[in-house]
Amino acid sequence: HTHQKTMTRIISKTLVIFTLLLTASLFFLFIKHTTASSASDTAAVDTFIKNHKIFVGSKSYCPYCARVKRVLQEWQIQYVGTEEDSLNAETPNAARDVLVVELNERDDGIDIQRALSEKSGSRTVPSVWLKGSFVSGGSDGFLEMVRNGQFRKFLDTEGIDYVLPAARQEL
């Protein structure tokens, strides 16, 4: 009788452990599946980056994103908010080269940000890309490029129209 109780306990504990392991495995599979970008999200990000000399993944409420957009505005660099706008014949040519996507205003924004993160290695916004190259350091990295003249050189090289802000005329 004691042997039978011991065997029952061992079987019971084994079943509990098996159930816990199975549950954990299913949980990790679910997490892996829900945290990987789909092919369409990755393709969208690749299109954004490839089709625009400047691409910024932004969020409308983010103060760091606002700093990058403020530079674009101060330098009077025109930009569009959607890929469709950049393809629209009525969109001025100057604006087609620069795309700023407000991720929080898109239904697929979380997925697009996840794909950007996988491509850049950075999970934060702004996600700034100049001619296909990720600008590391977010807004700080971008603003350093502005301060040291690299951004102006990039604009000149790429033929992107801008008006140098009065404070920068001496550079």
Contacts in CASP RR format, 6 or more apart in sequence:
PFRMAT RR
TARGET T0000
AUTHOR 0000-0000-0000
METHOD contacts of the structure
MODEL  1
HTHQKTMTRIISKTLVIFTLLLTASLFFLFIKHTTASSASDTAAVDTFIK
NHKIFVGSKSYCPYCARVKRVLQEWQIQYVGTEEDSLNAETPNAARDVLV
VELNERDDGIDIQRALSEKSGSRTVPSVWLKGSFVSGGSDGFLEMVRNGQ
FRKFLDTEGIDYVLPAARQEL
35 114 0 8 1.000
36 114 0 8 1.000
36 118 0 8 1.000
37 45 0 8 1.000
37 111 0 8 1.000
37 114 0 8 1.000
37 115 0 8 1.000
37 118 0 8 1.000
38 111 0 8 1.000
41 108 0 8 1.000
41 111 0 8 1.000
41 112 0 8 1.000
41 114 0 8 1.000
41 115 0 8 1.000
42 115 0 8 1.000
42 118 0 8 1.000
42 119 0 8 1.000
44 83 0 8 1.000
44 108 0 8 1.000
44 112 0 8 1.000
44 115 0 8 1.000
45 112 0 8 1.000
45 115 0 8 1.000
45 116 0 8 1.000
45 119 0 8 1.000
46 119 0 8 1.000
47 83 0 8 1.000
48 55 0 8 1.000
48 83 0 8 1.000
48 99 0 8 1.000
48 101 0 8 1.000
48 129 0 8 1.000
49 55 0 8 1.000
49 119 0 8 1.000
49 129 0 8 1.000
49 132 0 8 1.000
50 132 0 8 1.000
51 83 0 8 1.000
51 86 0 8 1.000
51 99 0 8 1.000
52 86 0 8 1.000
52 96 0 8 1.000
52 97 0 8 1.000
52 98 0 8 1.000
52 99 0 8 1.000
52 129 0 8 1.000
53 97 0 8 1.000
53 98 0 8 1.000
53 130 0 8 1.000
53 131 0 8 1.000
53 158 0 8 1.000
53 160 0 8 1.000
54 72 0 8 1.000
54 77 0 8 1.000
54 79 0 8 1.000
54 97 0 8 1.000
54 98 0 8 1.000
54 99 0 8 1.000
54 128 0 8 1.000
54 129 0 8 1.000
54 130 0 8 1.000
54 131 0 8 1.000
54 160 0 8 1.000
55 98 0 8 1.000
55 99 0 8 1.000
55 100 0 8 1.000
55 101 0 8 1.000
55 127 0 8 1.000
55 128 0 8 1.000
55 129 0 8 1.000
55 132 0 8 1.000
56 65 0 8 1.000
56 68 0 8 1.000
56 69 0 8 1.000
56 72 0 8 1.000
56 79 0 8 1.000
56 99 0 8 1.000
56 100 0 8 1.000
56 101 0 8 1.000
56 126 0 8 1.000
56 127 0 8 1.000
56 128 0 8 1.000
56 129 0 8 1.000
57 65 0 8 1.000
57 100 0 8 1.000
57 101 0 8 1.000
57 102 0 8 1.000
57 103 0 8 1.000
57 112 0 8 1.000
57 113 0 8 1.000
57 116 0 8 1.000
57 125 0 8 1.000
57 126 0 8 1.000
57 127 0 8 1.000
57 128 0 8 1.000
58 65 0 8 1.000
58 68 0 8 1.000
58 69 0 8 1.000
58 100 0 8 1.000
58 101 0 8 1.000
58 102 0 8 1.000
58 103 0 8 1.000
58 125 0 8 1.000
58 126 0 8 1.000
58 127 0 8 1.000
59 65 0 8 1.000
59 102 0 8 1.000
59 103 0 8 1.000
59 104 0 8 1.000
59 125 0 8 1.000
60 102 0 8 1.000
60 104 0 8 1.000
60 105 0 8 1.000
61 104 0 8 1.000
62 125 0 8 1.000
62 126 0 8 1.000
64 124 0 8 1.000
64 125 0 8 1.000
64 126 0 8 1.000
64 138 0 8 1.000
64 139 0 8 1.000
65 125 0 8 1.000
65 126 0 8 1.000
65 139 0 8 1.000
67 139 0 8 1.000
67 142 0 8 1.000
67 143 0 8 1.000
68 126 0 8 1.000
68 128 0 8 1.000
68 138 0 8 1.000
68 139 0 8 1.000
68 142 0 8 1.000
68 143 0 8 1.000
69 100 0 8 1.000
71 142 0 8 1.000
71 143 0 8 1.000
71 146 0 8 1.000
71 151 0 8 1.000
72 79 0 8 1.000
72 98 0 8 1.000
72 100 0 8 1.000
74 165 0 8 1.000
75 155 0 8 1.000
75 162 0 8 1.000
75 163 0 8 1.000
75 164 0 8 1.000
75 165 0 8 1.000
76 161 0 8 1.000
76 162 0 8 1.000
76 163 0 8 1.000
77 98 0 8 1.000
77 155 0 8 1.000
77 160 0 8 1.000
77 161 0 8 1.000
77 162 0 8 1.000
78 92 0 8 1.000
78 94 0 8 1.000
78 95 0 8 1.000
78 98 0 8 1.000
78 161 0 8 1.000
79 95 0 8 1.000
79 98 0 8 1.000
79 99 0 8 1.000
79 100 0 8 1.000
80 86 0 8 1.000
80 91 0 8 1.000
80 95 0 8 1.000
80 96 0 8 1.000
80 98 0 8 1.000
80 99 0 8 1.000
80 100 0 8 1.000
81 99 0 8 1.000
81 100 0 8 1.000
81 101 0 8 1.000
81 102 0 8 1.000
82 99 0 8 1.000
82 101 0 8 1.000
83 99 0 8 1.000
85 91 0 8 1.000
85 95 0 8 1.000
86 95 0 8 1.000
86 96 0 8 1.000
86 99 0 8 1.000
87 96 0 8 1.000
94 160 0 8 1.000
94 161 0 8 1.000
97 158 0 8 1.000
97 160 0 8 1.000
98 160 0 8 1.000
101 112 0 8 1.000
103 109 0 8 1.000
103 110 0 8 1.000
103 112 0 8 1.000
103 113 0 8 1.000
103 125 0 8 1.000
106 112 0 8 1.000
113 123 0 8 1.000
113 125 0 8 1.000
113 127 0 8 1.000
116 122 0 8 1.000
116 127 0 8 1.000
117 123 0 8 1.000
117 127 0 8 1.000
119 134 0 8 1.000
120 127 0 8 1.000
120 134 0 8 1.000
120 136 0 8 1.000
122 134 0 8 1.000
122 136 0 8 1.000
122 137 0 8 1.000
122 138 0 8 1.000
124 138 0 8 1.000
125 138 0 8 1.000
126 138 0 8 1.000
126 139 0 8 1.000
126 142 0 8 1.000
127 134 0 8 1.000
127 138 0 8 1.000
128 134 0 8 1.000
128 135 0 8 1.000
128 138 0 8 1.000
128 139 0 8 1.000
128 141 0 8 1.000
128 142 0 8 1.000
129 135 0 8 1.000
130 154 0 8 1.000
131 154 0 8 1.000
131 158 0 8 1.000
135 141 0 8 1.000
135 142 0 8 1.000
135 145 0 8 1.000
142 151 0 8 1.000
145 151 0 8 1.000
145 154 0 8 1.000
146 152 0 8 1.000
149 171 0 8 1.000
152 162 0 8 1.000
152 164 0 8 1.000
152 168 0 8 1.000
152 171 0 8 1.000
154 160 0 8 1.000
155 162 0 8 1.000
164 171 0 8 1.000
END
